[in-house]
Amino acid sequence: MFPPRAKSISLGEIADHWARDSIAIVSGSFFERRRMLRHLLAGAWWTGELPGTAPLSRLEFLRRLFHKFGSDLLFLTPGEKPPQTERHHRDGSVTVETRAVFRVPSRKPEHWTDNSVEPLCADIAQAWSLLESSRREKEHRAWRLMEPALRSVEISKDNFGKWLDACGYDRPYFWFGRGNQARGSPTANALSRTPSSAPTKTAKTEVSLLRKRGRRPDVLLTTIAAMRADIEKNDTSEEALLADKQEALASRYGVSRDTIRRALTALAEERARSPKRR
């Protein structure tokens, strides 16, 4: 365990130690827990919920990202619509291939401001896991080049603790020791139980992603995990999920159709990359 006296450690180190902690908020193998925690922490940094010290500010990071990957990632300015590719199958079904969309204020990064790139930060936070599993080499390369920089962001113990409290997460043992877990914000806990953000019965029952006190770390990750749990219990199959109507799946998992599309894309890409999954 990391010495409690450390005042700050990197985002990557937090994910490594947290994944080994007995009160880690995600389930699965160590590598799966670490991956999901990295996504959660990176998303919180991108949205500004978790302050950290980085070599570049978020604004400068985004400017460089646009200059380097402007033709590789799908950047859209206000008014532009994302392209969609329909694939018609022999059985009459139609699947729509969607890509992660990143909303930029304009095509001139030098005119961007901290406020104007908030939607872009939110898009990157939401699409972080999709970029990692993307079958498009250029998209995955962008994630591969960005991820080490994000892991090196220094997070102070104080900021990490405040973020955990605001989210309603238990403070992990590795940095805060025992007896400092029940620090969640009553307001945050109350909000996490509102009907609009509450997970469906299926997600609650089949997926133990979070301890009862905490809110969901990520709607997309929770939906993917719920689908995996249904598949493992033979309640459904990947083929059935991909063939089902997105409106029905959105109602079943209690999320938006956009989240369903992203979750199905992630499952399909994961299956394509794994020779053991048929």
Secondary structure, DSSP 4 states (H G I P E B T S, - for coil): ---TT-SEEEHHHHHHHHHHSTT-SS-S-HHHHHHHHHHHHHHHHHTTSS--B-SS-HHHHHHHHHHHHTTTSEEE-TT-----EEEE-TTS-EEEE---EEE-S-S-GGG--TTTTHHHHHHHHHHHHHHHH-SSHHHHHHHHHHHHHHHT-EEEHHHHHHHHHHHTPPPPHHHH-TT------HHHHHHHTSTTTPPPHHHHHH---S-TTSPPS-HHHHHHHHHHHHHHTTS--HHHHHHS-HHHHHHHHTS-HHHHHHHHHHHHHHHHH-TT--
